[in-house]
Amino acid sequence: MLYNIAHSLLRDVENVNAFGLFSLIVFFAFFVGVLFWAFQLKKNYLNHMSDLPLDGGEICKSSTDKIQSEEL
């Protein structure tokens, strides 16, 4: 399916070589990888990271230990 879409997009472009197709494949692979990584993040980790700017720049050892123990 993805091959058909890429083929139809690149069919009308002149002088498209293997480098153009390779860069398109790398782009989509990176994009899918980032989406997969983002959906695998834990809710506790995201909450902790979102609260960091409000902590005044100080790293609280107890909250770091709490998150690490919750991940296990």
PyMOL commands that set and color helices and strands:
alter all, ss='L'
color gray80, all
select helices_A, chain A and resi 2-11+18-40+43-55+61-71
alter helices_A, ss='H'
color red, helices_A
deselect
rebuild
show_as cartoon
